[in-house]
Amino acid sequence: MKLLEQKIINDGIALEGNILKVDSFLNHQIDVPFMDKLGKEFSRLFSGLSATKILTVEASGIALSCAAAKYLKLPVLFAKKGNRANIGADVYFAASYSYTHKSEYIMTVSRKYLSSCDKIIIIDDFLAKGNALNGLISISQQAGCEILGIGIAIEKAFQGGGDALRQEGFNLCSLAIVESMDNGDIVFRQ
């Protein structure tokens, strides 16, 4: 999606450690009209599927998922990070490692909201090594639901997570695929 690539070039910053900082519009401060355009694009990509809900993980995936849900007319379910008393004990859970925060966490989803009757689209803001997505996939598999597609705003291809998921047969659609970020120069896959 050229619009997202241009926004990354204009407003994103490539930091040491393969960190792409896009917090001015995507995952800290949210540019709502721009997010709406990303949601509309996900709707275009996934509209032919018979999905019953969108699954994401808190917190950065929520706004993007809600933008897509607006057009796909689906509910959004998000995995919570950590053990929460208010979610109860009847949960699906998976461990994940945060590349950005360099720590492991547990994500949980109440069994009340995800079942084998569900056909889902997973949406998230970033894909690097695939840790968060693998956690969401594990939760989906525990529930026995069908994963119809995975939508990512920004994929960092040089970290391999996207290619691994495609090789596993997942219908993965990334709106912008960063091929490299050497010396602060952001290069996109063509």
Secondary structure as UniProt FT lines:
FT   HELIX           2..11
FT   STRAND          13..15
FT   TURN            16..18
FT   STRAND          19..21
FT   TURN            23..26
FT   HELIX           32..46
FT   TURN            47..48
FT   STRAND          53..57
FT   TURN            58..59
FT   HELIX           60..72
FT   STRAND          76..81
FT   HELIX           85..87
FT   STRAND          91..98
FT   TURN            99..102
FT   STRAND          103..110
FT   HELIX           111..113
FT   TURN            116..117
FT   STRAND          119..127
FT   HELIX           131..143
FT   STRAND          146..156
FT   HELIX           157..159
FT   HELIX           161..167
FT   TURN            168..169
FT   STRAND          172..180
FT   HELIX           182..184
FT   STRAND          187..188
//
